[in-house]
Amino acid sequence: MQNLRGILLIIFAMAAFALEDVFIKSMTQGMPASQTLFLLGVGGSVAFAIITYVQRGTLAPLVHRDMRSRIMLWRNASEAVSAMFFVTALSLVPLSTVLAVFQAMPLATTAGAALFLGEQVGWRRWSAIGIGFLGVLLIIRPGAEGFQLAALLPIAAVFGIALRDLLTRQLDPTIPSTSVAFYAFLICIPAGALMIPVSGGFVVPEPVGWLLMLGATVFGVSGYYAIVSALRVAETSIIMPFRYTRLIFSIMLGIIVFGEDPDNLTYLGAMIVIGTGIYTFLREQRIRAR
C-alpha cells in the first residue's frame, strides 16, 4: 500500500512539474526570459523561507554554516546555469521537445558519476547511455532542415542539472531539503539579472504575468513536496520509473495549451531515451543489491 501511495505521489509531482513548465513558458511569452527567471527565484525562495519557518519556527537553517560550504556553492552555481538554459529553452523551443530531451538527465548523471566520481559503470549501462543520446539526436535532429541552434539549449540544461545532482550526492545528509530548495530558487535571482544583456531588460508585468508566476510557484513547490513524500514512504526502485510520466503530461499540455504537434521521430526518440533511462536505473539497483 505504501508503494502504491508513493507511485501516486510521484505521478502527481510529475503532473505538477509539467504544469509549472506551462506557466513558465507562458510567462516568457509576455516578458523576457531573464525577468521570468528572476521572478521565479523571488517566488520560490519566499515560499521555501515560509515553509522553513513554519516547520522549524526559525530561519536559522537557511543561514547555517553548511550553506556556505564549497560543495553547496558549486551546486548553486550549477543550478543557476542549468536554470538559465532551461528557461531560455522553454521560451524558444516547443515544450514537448524540451521535456523529451530533458528525460536524458539520468543518463547524463550516470555518465558523470562514472567520469568524475569514480563509480563503476559496466558496458551495459555505457551502451544504454550511448543509445539514449542517439535518441536525443533523433529529437533535435541537428543538420536537418529547419534545425535551430536553440534546440541545443535543453541539452545544456541536462548536463547542468546532472552536475547539480552529482554535487547534491556529496552534501551533508543532515542539511534540510527545504534549505537546499531555498537556495536553488534564490540563486535564480542573480542568474536572471545576469541574463539581461542577452534576453533584454525587465518590463512591467501585466496582471496575468503575476498570476502566471503564482501558478509556477505553487505547482513547483507542490511537485517538490510530493517527490520528497514519495521517497519517504515507498521504495525508490519502484517509484522512480514513474518520473517519466512528466513527458506524457508535457506532450499533452503542449498540444492542448500551445497547439504543438510532435512528429513521429520526436516520439521515437523520446521512447528510446525513456527506455534506456529505465534500463540504466534498474541495472544500477540490481548492482547495488548484489
Backbone as numpy.savetxt, mean C-alpha at the origin, in Angstrom:
# Nx Ny Nz CAx CAy CAz Cx Cy Cz
-13.63 -20.97 13.75 -14.45 -19.77 13.75 -13.59 -18.50 13.75
-12.46 -18.55 14.49 -11.57 -17.39 14.53 -10.94 -17.13 13.16
-10.60 -18.22 12.45 -10.04 -18.04 11.12 -11.06 -17.43 10.16
-12.32 -17.85 10.28 -13.37 -17.28 9.44 -13.52 -15.79 9.74
-13.46 -15.45 11.02 -13.54 -14.03 11.40 -12.36 -13.25 10.81
-11.18 -13.86 10.84 -10.01 -13.21 10.28 -10.14 -13.00 8.79
-10.69 -14.00 8.09 -10.88 -13.87 6.64 -11.84 -12.73 6.32
-12.93 -12.65 7.06 -13.91 -11.58 6.84 -13.29 -10.21 7.12
-12.46 -10.14 8.16 -11.81 -8.87 8.49 -10.82 -8.45 7.40
-10.07 -9.41 6.87 -9.07 -9.05 5.85 -9.77 -8.64 4.56
-10.89 -9.29 4.24 -11.65 -8.90 3.04 -12.23 -7.50 3.24
-12.73 -7.22 4.45 -13.24 -5.87 4.73 -12.12 -4.84 4.59
-10.93 -5.19 5.09 -9.80 -4.26 5.01 -9.44 -3.96 3.56
-9.44 -4.98 2.72 -9.09 -4.78 1.32 -10.15 -3.92 0.61
-11.42 -4.13 0.96 -12.48 -3.29 0.39 -12.30 -1.84 0.85
-11.94 -1.65 2.12 -11.72 -0.31 2.64 -10.56 0.38 1.93
-9.47 -0.35 1.71 -8.32 0.23 1.03 -8.65 0.56 -0.43
-9.45 -0.28 -1.06 -9.85 -0.01 -2.44 -10.69 1.27 -2.50
-11.58 1.44 -1.53 -12.38 2.68 -1.48 -11.49 3.88 -1.17
-10.50 3.68 -0.31 -9.56 4.77 -0.03 -8.85 5.20 -1.31
-8.46 4.23 -2.14 -7.80 4.55 -3.41 -8.73 5.34 -4.33
-10.01 5.00 -4.32 -10.98 5.73 -5.14 -11.06 7.18 -4.68
-11.11 7.39 -3.37 -11.17 8.76 -2.84 -9.89 9.53 -3.19
-8.74 8.86 -3.08 -7.48 9.54 -3.39 -7.44 9.92 -4.87
-7.80 8.99 -5.74 -7.79 9.29 -7.17 -8.77 10.42 -7.50
-9.92 10.43 -6.83 -10.90 11.50 -7.06 -10.35 12.84 -6.57
-9.59 12.83 -5.48 -8.98 14.06 -4.98 -8.02 14.64 -6.00
-7.25 13.77 -6.65 -6.25 14.25 -7.61 -6.87 14.84 -8.87
-8.17 14.62 -9.08 -8.83 15.21 -10.23 -9.22 16.66 -9.99
-9.19 17.09 -8.72 -9.55 18.46 -8.40 -8.44 19.26 -7.77
-7.32 18.61 -7.48 -6.19 19.31 -6.87 -4.91 18.57 -7.24
-3.75 19.23 -7.14 -2.49 18.56 -7.49 -2.22 17.36 -6.60
-1.42 16.41 -7.11 -1.06 15.23 -6.32 -0.31 15.64 -5.06
0.48 16.72 -5.14 1.22 17.19 -3.97 0.27 17.58 -2.85
-0.78 18.31 -3.18 -1.74 18.74 -2.16 -2.54 17.55 -1.64
-2.86 16.62 -2.52 -3.58 15.41 -2.10 -2.77 14.66 -1.04
-1.49 14.46 -1.32 -0.63 13.74 -0.37 -0.50 14.53 0.94
-0.36 15.83 0.83 -0.25 16.69 2.02 -1.49 16.54 2.91
-2.67 16.64 2.31 -3.91 16.57 3.09 -4.13 15.17 3.67
-3.74 14.14 2.93 -3.84 12.78 3.46 -2.95 12.62 4.70
-1.76 13.23 4.62 -0.87 13.17 5.76 -1.45 13.85 6.98
-2.07 15.01 6.77 -2.70 15.73 7.88 -3.84 14.90 8.48
-4.73 14.42 7.62 -5.89 13.68 8.11 -5.50 12.40 8.83
-4.59 11.62 8.24 -4.20 10.35 8.84 -3.43 10.52 10.14
-2.51 11.48 10.20 -1.72 11.67 11.42 -2.60 12.17 12.57
-3.53 13.05 12.27 -4.46 13.51 13.31 -5.32 12.35 13.81
-5.79 11.51 12.89 -6.63 10.38 13.27 -5.88 9.42 14.20
-4.63 9.09 13.85 -3.89 8.14 14.68 -3.39 8.77 15.97
-3.20 10.08 15.99 -2.87 10.74 17.25 -4.06 10.64 18.21
-5.27 10.84 17.69 -6.47 10.72 18.51 -6.64 9.29 19.01
-6.43 8.32 18.12 -6.57 6.91 18.50 -5.57 6.55 19.60
-4.32 7.02 19.45 -3.29 6.75 20.46 -3.69 7.32 21.82
-4.21 8.53 21.81 -4.60 9.16 23.07 -5.78 8.43 23.71
-6.75 8.02 22.90 -7.92 7.30 23.42 -7.51 5.96 24.02
-6.59 5.26 23.35 -6.18 3.93 23.81 -5.30 4.00 25.05
-4.39 4.99 25.10 -3.37 4.99 26.14 -3.49 6.16 27.12
-4.38 7.12 26.82 -4.54 8.25 27.70 -3.40 9.24 27.66
-2.51 9.09 26.71 -1.36 9.98 26.57 -0.81 9.90 25.15
-0.08 10.95 24.75 0.57 10.95 23.44 2.04 10.58 23.56
2.45 10.13 24.74 3.86 9.82 24.98 4.43 8.80 23.98
3.67 7.74 23.58 4.26 6.79 22.63 4.68 7.42 21.30
4.10 8.56 20.95 4.42 9.20 19.68 5.75 9.93 19.72
6.22 10.24 20.92 7.49 10.97 21.05 8.53 10.13 21.79
8.30 8.84 21.87 9.25 7.94 22.53 10.56 7.93 21.75
11.66 7.66 22.44 12.98 7.69 21.78 13.09 6.68 20.66
12.32 5.57 20.73 12.37 4.58 19.65 11.89 5.16 18.32
11.09 6.23 18.40 10.59 6.85 17.19 11.69 7.59 16.44
12.84 7.78 17.09 13.96 8.49 16.46 15.10 7.56 16.10
14.85 6.25 16.14 15.90 5.29 15.78 16.21 5.36 14.29
17.40 4.88 13.93 17.82 4.95 12.53 16.87 4.15 11.64
16.46 2.96 12.11 15.57 2.13 11.29 14.24 2.83 11.07
13.72 3.48 12.12 12.45 4.19 11.97 12.58 5.35 11.00
13.70 6.06 11.06 13.90 7.19 10.15 13.97 6.72 8.71
14.69 5.62 8.46 14.77 5.08 7.10 13.41 4.55 6.65
12.68 3.94 7.59 11.34 3.45 7.23 10.45 4.60 6.83
10.49 5.69 7.57 9.67 6.85 7.23 10.07 7.44 5.89
11.38 7.44 5.60 11.84 7.96 4.31 11.31 7.11 3.16
11.37 5.79 3.31 10.86 4.91 2.25 9.35 5.04 2.13
8.67 5.27 3.25 7.22 5.48 3.22 6.89 6.74 2.42
7.66 7.80 2.65 7.42 9.06 1.94 7.61 8.89 0.44
8.71 8.25 0.05 9.00 8.08 -1.38 7.93 7.22 -2.05
7.56 6.11 -1.42 6.56 5.23 -2.02 5.21 5.92 -2.10
4.86 6.73 -1.09 3.59 7.47 -1.13 3.57 8.48 -2.26
4.70 9.14 -2.50 4.79 10.10 -3.59 4.55 9.42 -4.93
5.17 8.27 -5.13 4.98 7.54 -6.38 3.56 7.00 -6.50
3.00 6.49 -5.38 1.69 5.86 -5.43 0.60 6.88 -5.74
0.61 8.01 -5.05 -0.41 9.04 -5.27 -0.29 9.61 -6.69
0.95 9.83 -7.13 1.15 10.33 -8.49 0.65 9.32 -9.51
0.91 8.04 -9.26 0.43 6.99 -10.16 -1.10 6.99 -10.23
-1.76 7.12 -9.08 -3.22 7.14 -9.07 -3.76 8.33 -9.85
-3.02 9.44 -9.86 -3.50 10.63 -10.57 -3.35 10.50 -12.08
-2.46 9.61 -12.55 -2.15 9.54 -13.98 -2.51 8.22 -14.65
-2.63 7.16 -13.87 -2.79 5.80 -14.41 -4.13 5.24 -13.95
-4.81 4.43 -14.77 -6.07 3.82 -14.34 -5.92 3.07 -13.02
-6.95 3.15 -12.19 -6.92 2.52 -10.87 -6.64 1.03 -10.97
-7.28 0.34 -11.91 -7.10 -1.10 -12.04 -5.66 -1.46 -12.39
-5.01 -0.64 -13.22 -3.62 -0.89 -13.60 -2.69 -0.70 -12.41
-2.90 0.38 -11.66 -2.06 0.65 -10.50 -2.14 -0.50 -9.50
-3.35 -0.94 -9.19 -3.51 -1.98 -8.19 -3.09 -3.35 -8.70
-3.20 -3.59 -10.01 -2.71 -4.86 -10.56 -1.20 -4.96 -10.38
-0.50 -3.88 -10.71 0.96 -3.86 -10.52 1.30 -3.94 -9.03
0.49 -3.29 -8.21 0.74 -3.22 -6.77 0.74 -4.60 -6.12
0.07 -5.56 -6.74 0.02 -6.91 -6.15 1.37 -7.62 -6.20
2.33 -7.03 -6.92 3.68 -7.63 -6.98 4.50 -7.28 -5.75
3.96 -6.50 -4.84 4.71 -6.05 -3.67 5.25 -7.21 -2.82
4.47 -8.28 -2.52 5.06 -9.38 -1.76 6.24 -10.05 -2.47
6.19 -10.11 -3.81 7.30 -10.68 -4.55 8.55 -9.82 -4.39
8.38 -8.50 -4.46 9.51 -7.59 -4.28 10.07 -7.69 -2.86
9.19 -7.87 -1.88 9.62 -7.99 -0.49 10.45 -9.26 -0.30
10.01 -10.37 -0.89 10.75 -11.62 -0.79 12.12 -11.49 -1.44
12.17 -10.88 -2.61 13.45 -10.68 -3.29 14.36 -9.78 -2.47
13.82 -8.72 -1.88 14.62 -7.82 -1.07 15.16 -8.50 0.18
14.34 -9.37 0.79 14.79 -10.09 1.98 15.96 -11.00 1.65
15.94 -11.59 0.46 17.04 -12.46 0.05 18.30 -11.65 -0.26
18.14 -10.53 -0.94 19.29 -9.75 -1.40 19.93 -8.92 -0.29
19.11 -8.42 0.64 19.64 -7.46 1.62 19.62 -7.96 3.05
18.79 -8.95 3.37 18.73 -9.46 4.73 19.31 -10.86 4.86
19.75 -11.43 3.74 20.39 -12.74 3.78 19.45 -13.90 3.98
18.14 -13.70 3.79 17.20 -14.81 3.92 17.37 -15.78 2.75
17.22 -17.06 3.06 17.40 -18.09 2.04 16.15 -18.21 1.17
16.33 -17.99 -0.13 15.24 -18.12 -1.09 15.67 -19.12 -2.16
14.93 -20.22 -2.26 15.30 -21.27 -3.20 14.89 -20.96 -4.63
15.23 -21.89 -5.50 14.99 -21.66 -6.93 13.51 -21.58 -7.25
12.68 -22.27 -6.47 11.24 -22.24 -6.75 10.69 -20.83 -6.55
11.06 -20.21 -5.43 10.54 -18.87 -5.17 11.17 -17.84 -6.10
12.45 -18.01 -6.43 13.06 -17.09 -7.40 12.36 -17.21 -8.75
12.00 -18.43 -9.13 11.27 -18.62 -10.40 9.91 -17.94 -10.33
9.23 -18.08 -9.18 7.92 -17.45 -9.02 8.05 -15.93 -9.09
9.11 -15.39 -8.49 9.33 -13.94 -8.53 9.54 -13.48 -9.97
10.38 -14.22 -10.72 10.62 -13.86 -12.12 9.36 -13.91 -12.96
8.58 -14.98 -12.79 7.33 -15.11 -13.55 6.35 -14.01 -13.15
6.32 -13.69 -11.85 5.42 -12.64 -11.38 5.73 -11.30 -12.02
7.00 -10.97 -12.16 7.35 -9.70 -12.78 7.16 -9.72 -14.29
7.16 -10.90 -14.88 6.74 -10.99 -16.28 5.25 -10.63 -16.40
4.48 -11.03 -15.38 3.07 -10.64 -15.34 2.91 -9.14 -15.24
3.80 -8.48 -14.47 3.77 -7.02 -14.38 4.02 -6.39 -15.75
4.97 -6.96 -16.49 5.26 -6.44 -17.84 4.07 -6.60 -18.76
3.29 -7.67 -18.57 2.08 -7.84 -19.37 1.07 -6.74 -19.07
1.05 -6.29 -17.83 0.08 -5.27 -17.43 0.45 -3.90 -18.00
1.73 -3.52 -17.87 2.12 -2.18 -18.30 2.59 -2.13 -19.75
3.09 -3.28 -20.27 3.49 -3.44 -21.68 4.40 -2.31 -22.19
5.61 -2.20 -21.64 6.54 -1.17 -22.13 6.90 -1.42 -23.60
6.95 -0.36 -24.37 7.28 -0.47 -25.79 6.08 -0.65 -26.68
4.92 -0.99 -26.08 3.72 -1.18 -26.90 3.14 0.17 -27.29
2.32 0.16 -28.31 1.68 1.39 -28.75 0.78 1.95 -27.63
0.92 3.23 -27.37 0.13 3.86 -26.33 0.74 3.77 -24.95
1.93 3.15 -24.84 2.59 3.04 -23.53 2.98 4.42 -23.01
2.74 4.66 -21.73 3.10 5.92 -21.09 4.11 5.66 -19.96
5.08 6.56 -19.83 6.08 6.40 -18.78 5.44 6.40 -17.39
4.28 7.04 -17.27 3.59 7.07 -15.98 3.24 5.67 -15.49
3.15 4.70 -16.41 2.82 3.33 -16.02 3.94 2.70 -15.19
5.13 3.31 -15.20 6.24 2.80 -14.39 6.16 3.26 -12.94
5.35 4.28 -12.68 5.24 4.81 -11.33 4.77 3.76 -10.31
3.77 2.92 -10.63 3.37 1.91 -9.65 4.50 0.94 -9.30
5.38 0.65 -10.27 6.51 -0.24 -9.99 7.45 0.41 -8.98
7.71 1.70 -9.16 8.54 2.42 -8.20 7.91 2.40 -6.81
6.59 2.55 -6.75 5.90 2.50 -5.46 6.03 1.12 -4.83
5.95 0.08 -5.65 6.08 -1.30 -5.15 7.42 -1.51 -4.47
8.50 -1.07 -5.11 9.82 -1.27 -4.52 10.01 -0.40 -3.28
9.41 0.80 -3.27 9.48 1.64 -2.07 8.77 1.00 -0.89
7.61 0.42 -1.13 6.85 -0.21 -0.06 7.51 -1.51 0.38
8.13 -2.23 -0.55 8.87 -3.44 -0.19 10.01 -3.09 0.77
10.73 -2.00 0.48 11.79 -1.55 1.38 11.22 -1.17 2.73
10.08 -0.48 2.73 9.43 -0.12 3.99 9.11 -1.35 4.82
8.58 -2.39 4.18 8.20 -3.60 4.91 9.42 -4.33 5.45
10.52 -4.32 4.68 11.74 -4.96 5.16 12.27 -4.24 6.40
12.19 -2.92 6.40 12.63 -2.15 7.56 11.68 -2.34 8.74
10.40 -2.52 8.46 9.41 -2.73 9.52 9.72 -4.01 10.29
10.22 -5.03 9.59 10.57 -6.29 10.25 11.64 -6.10 11.31
12.45 -5.07 11.15 13.57 -4.85 12.08 13.23 -3.90 13.22
12.00 -3.38 13.24 11.59 -2.50 14.32 11.39 -3.28 15.61
11.57 -2.62 16.73 11.29 -3.21 18.03 9.81 -3.58 18.08
9.48 -4.86 18.32 8.07 -5.28 18.32 7.24 -4.64 19.41
7.89 -4.02 20.41 7.12 -3.37 21.48 6.60 -1.99 21.06
7.08 -1.46 19.94 6.60 -0.17 19.47 5.13 -0.33 19.04
4.23 0.48 19.56 2.80 0.35 19.19 2.58 0.55 17.69
1.71 -0.25 17.13 1.42 -0.14 15.69 0.81 1.22 15.36
0.04 1.78 16.29 -0.57 3.09 16.04 0.50 4.18 15.92
1.60 4.03 16.66 2.69 5.00 16.56 3.38 4.92 15.22
3.59 3.69 14.75 4.19 3.50 13.43 3.29 4.10 12.35
1.98 3.85 12.46 1.03 4.38 11.48 0.98 5.90 11.54
1.09 6.48 12.74 1.07 7.93 12.88 2.19 8.57 12.07
3.39 8.03 12.19 4.52 8.60 11.47 4.46 8.29 9.97
3.82 7.19 9.62 3.65 6.87 8.20 2.82 7.95 7.52
1.81 8.47 8.22 1.00 9.55 7.66 1.68 10.91 7.84
2.32 11.10 8.99 2.96 12.40 9.25 4.02 12.73 8.20
4.77 11.72 7.76 5.84 11.95 6.79 5.29 12.37 5.43
4.00 12.09 5.21 3.39 12.48 3.93 3.21 13.99 3.82
3.22 14.70 4.95 3.05 16.15 4.92 4.25 16.82 4.25
5.50 16.58 4.73 6.64 17.17 4.00 6.83 16.58 2.62
6.45 15.30 2.44 6.57 14.68 1.12 5.69 15.41 0.11
4.47 15.76 0.52 3.58 16.51 -0.35 4.15 17.88 -0.69
4.76 18.52 0.30 5.36 19.83 0.06 6.52 19.73 -0.93
7.31 18.65 -0.84 8.44 18.47 -1.75 7.99 18.27 -3.19
6.76 17.80 -3.37 6.26 17.53 -4.72 5.74 18.77 -5.43
5.65 19.89 -4.73 5.06 21.10 -5.32 5.75 21.51 -6.63
7.10 21.52 -6.70 7.73 21.93 -7.97 7.38 21.04 -9.15
7.00 19.78 -8.87 6.72 18.82 -9.95 5.25 18.81 -10.32
4.37 18.76 -9.31 2.94 18.60 -9.60 2.14 19.90 -9.48
2.77 20.97 -9.02 2.05 22.23 -8.95 1.73 22.64 -7.53
1.51 23.94 -7.34 1.21 24.47 -6.03 -0.20 24.14 -5.56
-0.46 24.48 -4.31 -1.74 24.16 -3.70 -2.84 25.09 -4.23
-4.05 24.57 -4.22 -5.23 25.35 -4.58 -6.21 25.27 -3.42
-7.16 26.20 -3.40 -8.18 26.17 -2.35 -9.17 25.04 -2.68
-9.25 24.01 -1.83 -10.14 22.89 -2.14 -11.61 23.31 -2.12
-12.37 22.74 -3.02 -13.81 22.91 -2.97 -14.36 22.05 -1.83
-15.60 22.30 -1.40 -16.16 21.49 -0.30 -16.07 19.99 -0.56
-16.26 19.56 -1.81 -16.20 18.14 -2.10 -14.79 17.60 -1.87
-13.78 18.46 -2.03 -12.41 18.03 -1.78 -12.18 17.64 -0.33
-12.76 18.42 0.60 -12.64 18.10 2.01 -13.39 16.80 2.34
-14.52 16.60 1.69 -15.27 15.36 1.92 -14.50 14.15 1.40
-13.83 14.32 0.27 -13.02 13.23 -0.27 -11.85 12.90 0.67
-11.23 13.93 1.24 -10.16 13.69 2.19 -10.67 12.95 3.41
-11.86 13.35 3.89 -12.46 12.67 5.04 -12.73 11.21 4.71
-13.26 10.95 3.51 -13.53 9.58 3.12 -12.27 8.75 3.03
-11.21 9.31 2.44 -9.94 8.59 2.32 -9.38 8.27 3.71
-9.48 9.23 4.63 -8.96 9.02 5.99 -9.75 7.94 6.72
-11.07 8.02 6.65 -11.92 7.05 7.35 -11.67 5.63 6.84
-11.65 5.46 5.53 -11.47 4.11 4.98 -10.04 3.62 5.18
-9.06 4.52 5.11 -7.69 4.12 5.35 -7.48 3.63 6.77
-7.98 4.39 7.74 -7.85 4.00 9.15 -8.64 2.72 9.43
-9.83 2.61 8.86 -10.65 1.40 9.06 -9.95 0.17 8.50
-9.36 0.29 7.31 -8.65 -0.84 6.73 -7.48 -1.26 7.58
-6.74 -0.28 8.10 -5.59 -0.59 8.95 -6.03 -1.37 10.18
-7.08 -0.90 10.85 -7.52 -1.58 12.06 -8.06 -2.97 11.78
-8.71 -3.13 10.64 -9.23 -4.45 10.29 -8.09 -5.44 10.08
-6.99 -4.99 9.45 -5.85 -5.88 9.24 -5.22 -6.28 10.57
-5.02 -5.29 11.44 -4.43 -5.58 12.75 -5.30 -6.58 13.51
-6.60 -6.38 13.48 -7.52 -7.29 14.18 -7.47 -8.69 13.58
-7.40 -8.76 12.23 -7.37 -10.06 11.57 -6.11 -10.84 11.95
-4.98 -10.17 12.00 -3.73 -10.84 12.34 -3.69 -11.31 13.79
-4.51 -10.69 14.62 -4.53 -11.08 16.03 -5.45 -12.26 16.31
-6.43 -12.50 15.46 -7.41 -13.55 15.76 -7.28 -14.77 14.86
-6.52 -14.69 13.77 -6.50 -15.80 12.82 -5.07 -16.14 12.41
-4.91 -17.30 11.78 -3.60 -17.74 11.31 -3.22 -16.99 10.03
-2.00 -16.48 10.02 -1.53 -15.68 8.89 -1.60 -16.46 7.58
-1.21 -17.73 7.60 -1.17 -18.52 6.37 -2.54 -18.69 5.75
-3.58 -18.58 6.56 -4.95 -18.76 6.06 -5.52 -17.45 5.52
-5.27 -16.36 6.21 -5.94 -15.11 5.84 -5.19 -14.30 4.79
-3.85 -14.39 4.72 -3.11 -13.49 3.86 -3.41 -13.64 2.37
-3.65 -14.87 1.85 -4.02 -14.93 0.43 -5.24 -14.10 0.07
-6.10 -13.81 1.05 -7.31 -13.03 0.77 -7.01 -11.54 0.60
-5.75 -11.14 0.84 -5.39 -9.74 0.62 -5.48 -9.37 -0.86
-5.44 -10.39 -1.73 -5.52 -10.11 -3.16 -6.93 -9.73 -3.60
-7.90 -9.86 -2.69 -9.25 -9.41 -3.04 -9.28 -7.89 -3.27
-8.25 -7.20 -2.82 -8.19 -5.75 -3.05 -8.22 -5.44 -4.54
-7.56 -6.27 -5.33 -7.55 -6.04 -6.77 -8.94 -6.21 -7.36
-9.67 -7.21 -6.88 -11.03 -7.43 -7.38 -11.90 -6.20 -7.09
-11.82 -5.71 -5.85 -12.59 -4.52 -5.50 -12.15 -3.32 -6.34
-10.85 -3.19 -6.56 -10.34 -2.04 -7.31 -10.80 -2.06 -8.76
-10.78 -3.25 -9.37 -11.23 -3.35 -10.76 -12.70 -3.00 -10.86
-13.50 -3.52 -9.93 -14.94 -3.22 -9.94 -15.19 -1.73 -9.76
-14.48 -1.12 -8.79 -14.68 0.31 -8.54 -14.15 1.16 -9.69
-13.05 0.72 -10.31 -12.52 1.45 -11.46 -13.52 1.47 -12.61
-14.20 0.35 -12.81 -15.20 0.27 -13.88 -16.42 1.12 -13.54
-16.89 1.03 -12.28 -18.12 1.71 -11.88 -17.91 3.22 -11.75
-16.84 3.61 -11.07 -16.64 5.03 -10.73 -15.96 5.79 -11.86
-14.94 5.20 -12.48 -14.13 5.93 -13.46 -14.33 5.45 -14.90
-15.21 4.47 -15.09 -15.48 3.99 -16.44 -14.31 3.30 -17.10
-13.44 2.68 -16.31 -12.27 1.99 -16.87 -12.69 0.69 -17.53
-11.86 0.23 -18.45 -12.16 -1.01 -19.19 -10.86 -1.79 -19.40
-10.40 -2.52 -18.34 -9.15 -3.28 -18.46 -9.24 -4.31 -19.58
-8.15 -4.47 -20.33 -8.16 -5.45 -21.42 -7.73 -6.82 -20.91
-7.76 -7.80 -21.82 -7.49 -9.18 -21.43 -6.05 -9.38 -20.94
-5.09 -8.67 -21.53 -3.70 -8.81 -21.09 -3.52 -8.30 -19.65
-4.28 -7.26 -19.29 -4.22 -6.77 -17.92 -4.74 -7.82 -16.96
-5.85 -8.44 -17.31 -6.39 -9.52 -16.47 -5.41 -10.68 -16.38
-4.82 -11.07 -17.52 -3.88 -12.19 -17.52 -2.66 -11.87 -16.66
-2.12 -10.67 -16.83 -0.96 -10.28 -16.02 -1.29 -10.26 -14.54
-2.47 -9.77 -14.19 -2.88 -9.73 -12.79 -3.01 -11.13 -12.21
-3.56 -12.06 -12.99 -3.69 -13.45 -12.53 -2.32 -14.07 -12.30
-1.37 -13.77 -13.17 -0.01 -14.31 -13.01 0.64 -13.75 -11.74
0.51 -12.45 -11.53 1.09 -11.81 -10.35 0.48 -12.38 -9.08
-0.85 -12.51 -9.06 -1.52 -13.03 -7.87 -1.15 -14.49 -7.63
-1.14 -15.29 -8.69 -0.81 -16.71 -8.55 0.59 -16.93 -8.01
1.56 -16.21 -8.55 2.94 -16.36 -8.08 3.10 -15.80 -6.67
2.34 -14.73 -6.35 2.41 -14.18 -5.00 1.89 -15.16 -3.96
0.76 -15.79 -4.25 0.21 -16.78 -3.33 1.14 -17.97 -3.19
1.71 -18.43 -4.32 2.64 -19.56 -4.26 3.85 -19.22 -3.39
4.40 -18.02 -3.59 5.58 -17.62 -2.82 5.27 -17.57 -1.33
4.11 -17.03 -0.98 3.74 -16.94 0.42 3.57 -18.33 1.04
2.85 -19.21 0.34 2.63 -20.55 0.88 3.93 -21.34 0.98
4.82 -21.12 0.01 6.13 -21.78 0.05 6.93 -21.31 1.27
6.90 -20.02 1.55 7.59 -19.49 2.73 7.03 -20.10 4.01
5.70 -20.23 4.08 5.10 -20.82 5.26 5.51 -22.28 5.44
5.59 -23.01 4.34 5.99 -24.42 4.41 7.43 -24.55 4.89
8.30 -23.68 4.38 9.71 -23.75 4.79 9.86 -23.39 6.25
9.14 -22.37 6.72 9.20 -22.01 8.13 8.68 -23.12 9.03
7.66 -23.84 8.57 7.11 -24.94 9.35 8.12 -26.06 9.53
8.98 -26.25 8.52 10.01 -27.29 8.65 11.05 -26.94 9.69
